[in-house]
Amino acid sequence: MEPTDITIDILKGIRDEVHSLRQDTNARLDETNARLDETNTRLARLEHRQGDAELRVRTEVTAVVGAVDRLREVLLEDRTLRRQVDDHERRLRAIET
């Protein structure tokens, strides 16, 4: 079977269509790669900001823990002083009566 002009034309058309599709696909892949590069850049910036935020949160949590510890000490001291004052009040009443 010998190729005819129409067969050759059909095959050339298919070849041209495949070539055109490949070019479109490559262009779309290039666009996708560019968007992925941009996304990666944005993710890197976000990761950096998240690290900074985590450091600030850790610093503040440490400060809060310190403040809570100091408050606890003050409350315990207040309870001790309150017991002493109550004891002194009781003794003064006993002396007064």
C-alpha positions in Angstrom: 0.0 0.0 0.0 1.5 3.2 -1.1 1.0 6.5 0.8 -1.4 8.9 -1.0 -1.3 12.6 -1.0 -4.3 12.7 1.3 -2.7 10.3 3.8 0.4 12.5 3.8 -1.7 15.6 4.4 -3.6 13.9 7.2 -0.3 12.8 8.8 1.2 16.3 8.5 -2.0 17.7 10.0 -1.7 15.3 13.0 2.0 16.1 13.3 1.3 19.9 13.3 -1.5 19.4 15.8 0.7 17.4 18.1 3.5 20.0 17.8 1.0 22.8 18.6 -0.4 20.9 21.6 3.2 20.3 22.8 3.9 24.0 22.6 0.7 24.8 24.5 1.6 22.2 27.1 5.1 23.6 27.5 3.8 27.1 27.9 1.3 26.0 30.5 4.1 24.1 32.3 6.3 27.2 32.2 3.4 29.2 33.7 2.8 26.6 36.4 6.5 26.5 37.3 6.6 30.3 37.6 3.6 30.2 39.9 5.2 27.4 41.9 8.4 29.5 42.3 6.3 32.4 43.5 4.4 30.1 45.9 7.7 28.7 47.2 9.0 32.3 47.8 5.8 33.2 49.6 6.0 30.1 51.7 9.6 30.8 52.6 8.6 34.3 53.8 5.7 32.9 55.7 7.9 30.3 57.3 10.3 33.1 58.4 7.5 35.2 59.8 6.1 32.2 61.6 9.5 31.5 63.2 9.7 35.2 64.3 6.1 35.0 65.7 6.9 31.7 67.6 10.0 33.4 69.1 7.9 36.4 70.2 5.2 34.0 71.7 7.9 32.0 73.6 9.4 35.2 74.9 6.0 36.5 76.1 5.0 33.1 77.6 8.3 33.1 79.6 7.4 36.6 80.8 3.9 35.5 81.8 5.3 32.5 83.7 7.7 34.8 85.5 4.8 37.1 86.4 2.7 34.2 87.6 5.5 33.0 89.8 6.0 36.4 91.3 2.2 36.7 91.9 2.2 33.3 93.5 5.0 34.3 95.9 3.2 37.5 96.8 0.0 35.6 97.5 1.8 33.1 99.6 3.5 35.9 101.5 0.1 37.6 101.9 -1.4 34.4 103.3 1.5 34.1 105.8 1.1 37.7 106.9 -2.7 37.3 107.1 -2.2 34.4 109.5 0.2 36.5 111.6 -2.2 39.4 111.7 -5.1 37.1 112.6 -3.0 35.6 115.4 -2.0 39.1 116.7 -5.7 40.3 116.5 -6.7 37.2 118.5 -4.0 37.8 121.1 -4.9 41.5 121.4 -8.5 40.7 122.0 -7.5 38.2 124.6 -5.4 40.8 126.3 -8.1 43.4 126.1 -10.7 41.1 127.7 
